[in-house]
Amino acid sequence: MSMETKKEKDPAMNVEATQTHLFSRQPPSVLGRIAFWAFLVGGLGGLGGAIALTIFSGSPSQDIVITTVVGLASAGILATRFRWAPLVTTLLGGYNLYLVFTEPYVVESLVHPKTDPQGGFGHFVGVVIISAVAIIAFGGSIGAAVQNYRQGSRQAPRWLPSALSLVAGLVIGAIFIGAIAQESLATGTTYTNGVPTVHMGAGSFLQPSVTIPKGSKLTLVDDVAALHILANGSWQNGVPKTTNEPDAPRVNNVQVKGGSAEIGPFSAAGTYHIYCEVHQGMNLEIIVQ
């Protein structure tokens, strides 16, 4: 091999070594940009949701805080343009996607798109959009990682418009179905195995008042696996007031998360009150006749 040929190959080898170095920076790809903006929008949306829940419900759930941190951290990692960045954000995006679809406030909103106490239909629309953004962030990270390690074209792949159209169609379809859904909040007394029952959502009792017969117990069911800590009393003007009402069965630090709790029996007629110490404004009035 001549000296000239060797000199011509050396620069190419140096470029390849630079591109495969652990901390080499890759040129920005279309999929990488999409993932970056999706994570950033999702993180900021989660931050807004956490602030809103803190104001209206007393505190945000742990899952919302985690998804917010993951979204903003993933956007920051992708901004470095390191070759391994999309691999890391793929893992973070998958975890984020799992949290989004198991978060109690999300589950409650998807099940009750119009009667969700946390914001009704407007909250449902926000949940659908944030869910779609999480899917786009995850998919964009996978595509960017493949492009980085295959060293192929960094342009938009041919399937990208179809994939984005599919996600947009799912969003529009979900919002349309939520808009036409007919549902109403429970107003009467329902029973489980003969015991009066009240269901709980992510941050509220699904009915504010229940009437039960004297001598009966009351079953409280947590529909969406949110932590509730129950006690005698009620929220008044945003302040929890623990009270010892005469003849009321004692309820103190009763924790329910994804299961049920039985309160009582209520041995005397009267009106009693139970509240959740975790969620501001979460009150239940129990009328015993």
C-alpha positions as CSV (number, residue, x, y, z in Angstrom):
1,M,0.0,0.0,0.0
2,S,1.4,3.4,-1.0
3,M,1.9,6.2,1.5
4,E,-0.6,8.3,-0.3
5,T,-3.3,5.6,0.0
6,K,-2.6,5.2,3.6
7,K,-2.8,8.9,4.2
8,E,-6.2,9.0,2.4
9,K,-7.6,6.3,4.6
10,D,-6.4,7.7,7.9
11,P,-8.9,10.6,8.0
12,A,-11.8,8.3,7.3
13,M,-10.7,6.0,10.1
14,N,-10.4,9.0,12.5
15,V,-13.9,10.2,11.5
16,E,-15.4,6.8,12.2
17,A,-13.6,6.5,15.5
18,T,-15.0,9.9,16.5
19,Q,-18.5,8.9,15.6
20,T,-18.4,5.8,17.7
21,H,-16.8,7.3,20.7
22,L,-18.9,7.0,23.9
23,F,-19.3,10.8,24.2
24,S,-19.4,11.6,20.5
25,R,-22.1,14.0,19.5
26,Q,-24.4,13.0,16.7
27,P,-25.9,15.4,14.2
28,P,-29.6,16.0,15.2
29,S,-32.0,13.7,13.5
30,V,-35.7,14.3,12.8
31,L,-36.7,11.5,15.2
32,G,-34.4,12.9,17.8
33,R,-35.9,16.3,17.6
34,I,-39.4,14.9,17.8
35,A,-38.5,12.9,20.9
36,F,-36.9,15.9,22.5
37,W,-39.9,18.2,22.0
38,A,-42.3,15.4,23.0
39,F,-40.4,14.8,26.3
40,L,-40.2,18.6,26.9
41,V,-44.0,19.1,26.3
42,G,-44.8,16.1,28.4
43,G,-42.6,17.2,31.3
44,L,-44.0,20.8,31.3
45,G,-47.5,19.4,31.1
46,G,-46.8,17.1,34.0
47,L,-45.4,20.1,36.0
48,G,-48.6,22.0,35.3
49,G,-50.7,19.0,36.4
50,A,-48.7,18.6,39.6
51,I,-49.2,22.3,40.4
52,A,-52.9,22.1,39.7
53,L,-53.4,19.0,41.8
54,T,-51.5,20.7,44.7
55,I,-53.8,23.7,44.5
56,F,-57.1,21.8,44.2
57,S,-56.4,18.4,45.9
58,G,-53.8,19.2,48.5
59,S,-50.9,17.2,46.9
60,P,-50.0,15.6,43.6
61,S,-49.5,11.9,43.3
62,Q,-46.1,10.4,43.4
63,D,-46.5,9.1,39.8
64,I,-47.1,12.6,38.4
65,V,-44.0,14.0,40.1
66,I,-42.0,11.1,38.7
67,T,-43.3,11.5,35.1
68,T,-42.6,15.2,35.2
69,V,-39.0,14.6,36.3
70,V,-38.5,11.8,33.8
71,G,-39.8,14.0,30.9
72,L,-37.7,17.0,31.7
73,A,-34.6,14.8,32.4
74,S,-35.1,13.0,29.1
75,A,-35.3,16.2,27.2
76,G,-32.1,17.3,28.8
77,I,-30.3,14.1,27.9
78,L,-31.4,14.3,24.3
79,A,-30.2,17.9,24.1
80,T,-26.6,16.6,24.7
81,R,-26.8,14.7,21.4
82,F,-24.5,12.0,22.8
83,R,-24.7,8.8,20.8
84,W,-26.1,6.8,23.7
85,A,-28.7,9.5,24.7
86,P,-31.6,8.0,22.7
87,L,-30.9,4.5,24.3
88,V,-31.3,6.0,27.7
89,T,-34.4,8.0,26.9
90,T,-36.0,4.9,25.3
91,L,-35.7,3.2,28.7
92,L,-37.0,6.3,30.5
93,G,-39.7,6.8,28.0
94,G,-40.9,3.2,28.4
95,Y,-41.1,3.7,32.2
96,N,-42.8,7.0,31.7
97,L,-45.4,5.4,29.4
98,Y,-46.1,2.7,32.1
99,L,-46.6,5.4,34.8
100,V,-48.9,7.5,32.6
101,F,-51.3,4.6,32.0
102,T,-51.3,3.4,35.6
103,E,-51.5,6.8,37.3
104,P,-54.8,6.9,39.3
105,Y,-55.8,10.4,38.1
106,V,-55.3,9.2,34.5
107,V,-57.2,6.0,35.0
108,E,-60.1,7.8,36.6
109,S,-60.3,10.4,33.8
110,L,-60.3,7.7,31.1
111,V,-63.0,5.8,32.8
112,H,-65.1,8.8,33.6
113,P,-64.4,11.4,30.8
114,K,-67.2,13.8,31.8
115,T,-67.8,13.2,35.5
116,D,-64.1,13.1,36.6
117,P,-64.1,15.3,39.7
118,Q,-60.6,16.6,38.9
119,G,-61.8,18.6,36.0
120,G,-64.4,16.8,33.9
121,F,-64.1,16.7,30.2
122,G,-61.3,19.3,30.0
123,H,-59.1,17.1,32.2
124,F,-59.9,14.1,30.0
125,V,-58.8,15.9,26.9
126,G,-55.5,16.9,28.6
127,V,-55.0,13.3,29.7
128,V,-55.5,12.0,26.2
129,I,-53.0,14.6,24.7
130,I,-50.4,13.9,27.4
131,S,-50.7,10.1,26.8
132,A,-50.2,10.7,23.0
133,V,-47.2,12.8,23.7
134,A,-45.7,10.0,25.9
135,I,-46.2,7.5,23.1
136,I,-44.5,9.9,20.5
137,A,-41.6,10.5,22.9
138,F,-41.0,6.8,23.4
139,G,-41.3,5.9,19.7
140,G,-39.1,8.9,18.7
141,S,-36.4,7.7,21.1
142,I,-36.4,4.2,19.7
143,G,-36.1,5.5,16.1
144,A,-33.3,7.9,17.0
145,A,-31.4,5.2,18.8
146,V,-31.6,2.9,15.7
147,Q,-30.5,5.7,13.4
148,N,-27.5,6.5,15.7
149,Y,-26.2,3.0,15.8
150,R,-26.9,2.0,12.2
151,Q,-25.2,5.2,11.0
152,G,-27.7,5.5,8.2
153,S,-29.8,8.4,7.0
154,R,-30.8,10.9,9.6
155,Q,-33.8,12.2,7.6
156,A,-37.4,11.5,8.5
157,P,-38.2,7.8,7.7
158,R,-41.0,7.1,5.2
159,W,-43.3,5.6,7.9
160,L,-43.2,8.7,10.1
161,P,-46.2,10.6,8.5
162,S,-48.3,7.5,8.8
163,A,-47.3,6.9,12.5
164,L,-48.0,10.5,13.4
165,S,-51.3,10.3,11.6
166,L,-52.2,7.2,13.5
167,V,-51.5,8.8,16.9
168,A,-53.5,11.9,15.8
169,G,-56.4,9.7,14.8
170,L,-56.4,7.9,18.1
171,V,-56.4,11.3,20.0
172,I,-59.3,12.6,17.9
173,G,-61.2,9.3,18.2
174,A,-60.7,9.2,22.0
175,I,-61.9,12.8,22.4
176,F,-64.9,12.2,20.2
177,I,-65.9,9.0,22.2
178,G,-65.4,10.9,25.5
179,A,-67.6,13.8,24.2
180,I,-70.5,11.5,23.3
181,A,-70.3,9.3,26.3
182,Q,-73.3,9.3,28.6
183,E,-72.7,8.9,32.3
184,S,-73.9,10.3,35.6
185,L,-72.6,10.4,39.1
186,A,-74.0,7.9,41.6
187,T,-76.7,9.5,43.7
188,G,-78.5,6.6,45.4
189,T,-77.2,3.9,47.7
190,T,-75.6,0.9,46.1
191,Y,-74.9,-2.4,47.8
192,T,-72.1,-5.0,47.8
193,N,-73.2,-8.4,49.3
194,G,-75.9,-6.5,51.1
195,V,-73.6,-3.9,52.5
196,P,-74.0,-0.2,51.5
197,T,-71.1,0.8,49.3
198,V,-69.4,4.1,48.3
199,H,-66.7,4.2,45.6
200,M,-63.6,6.4,45.7
201,G,-61.8,7.9,42.8
202,A,-58.3,9.3,42.6
203,G,-59.0,12.3,44.8
204,S,-62.7,12.2,45.8
205,F,-65.7,10.1,46.9
206,L,-67.7,9.4,43.8
207,Q,-70.8,10.5,45.7
208,P,-70.7,13.2,48.4
209,S,-73.5,11.7,50.5
210,V,-74.9,8.3,51.2
211,T,-78.0,7.1,53.2
212,I,-77.8,3.8,55.1
213,P,-80.0,2.0,57.6
214,K,-79.3,2.0,61.3
215,G,-77.1,-0.8,62.4
216,S,-75.5,-1.2,59.0
217,K,-71.8,-1.1,58.1
218,L,-70.5,0.9,55.1
219,T,-68.0,-0.4,52.5
220,L,-65.6,2.1,50.9
221,V,-64.0,0.9,47.6
222,D,-61.0,2.4,46.0
223,D,-61.5,2.1,42.2
224,V,-58.1,3.4,40.9
225,A,-55.5,2.3,43.5
226,A,-54.9,5.8,44.9
227,L,-53.8,6.1,48.5
228,H,-56.6,7.4,50.8
229,I,-56.2,7.9,54.6
230,L,-59.6,8.2,56.2
231,A,-60.6,9.8,59.5
232,N,-63.7,11.2,61.3
233,G,-64.3,14.8,60.3
234,S,-64.3,16.9,57.2
235,W,-62.5,19.5,55.1
236,Q,-63.7,23.0,55.9
237,N,-62.5,25.9,53.8
238,G,-59.5,24.0,52.8
239,V,-58.6,23.0,56.3
240,P,-59.0,19.4,57.7
241,K,-61.1,19.2,60.8
242,T,-61.0,16.0,62.8
243,T,-64.1,15.6,65.0
244,N,-65.4,13.0,67.4
245,E,-69.1,12.9,66.6
246,P,-71.3,11.2,69.2
247,D,-72.2,7.6,68.3
248,A,-70.0,7.6,65.2
249,P,-67.8,4.5,64.7
250,R,-64.1,5.5,65.2
251,V,-62.2,6.0,61.9
252,N,-58.6,6.9,62.4
253,N,-55.7,6.5,59.9
254,V,-57.7,3.9,57.9
255,Q,-55.5,3.5,54.8
256,V,-57.0,2.2,51.5
257,K,-55.1,1.8,48.3
258,G,-56.7,-0.3,45.5
259,G,-58.9,-2.3,47.9
260,S,-61.7,-1.6,50.3
261,A,-62.4,-0.8,53.9
262,E,-65.4,-1.5,56.0
263,I,-66.6,1.2,58.4
264,G,-69.1,0.7,61.2
265,P,-71.5,-0.5,62.3
266,F,-73.5,2.7,62.6
267,S,-75.6,1.9,65.7
268,A,-77.5,5.2,66.0
269,A,-79.4,7.4,63.6
270,G,-77.8,10.7,62.7
271,T,-75.5,12.4,60.3
272,Y,-71.8,11.5,60.3
273,H,-68.8,12.7,58.4
274,I,-65.6,11.0,57.0
275,Y,-62.8,12.7,55.1
276,C,-59.5,11.8,53.4
277,E,-56.5,13.3,55.0
278,V,-54.5,13.2,51.7
279,H,-56.9,14.9,49.3
280,Q,-58.2,18.3,50.0
281,G,-62.0,18.6,49.9
282,M,-62.6,14.8,49.9
283,N,-65.6,14.6,52.2
284,L,-68.3,12.0,52.7
285,E,-71.6,12.6,54.5
286,I,-73.2,9.5,56.0
287,I,-76.9,9.7,56.9
288,V,-78.1,6.9,59.1
289,Q,-81.9,6.4,59.4
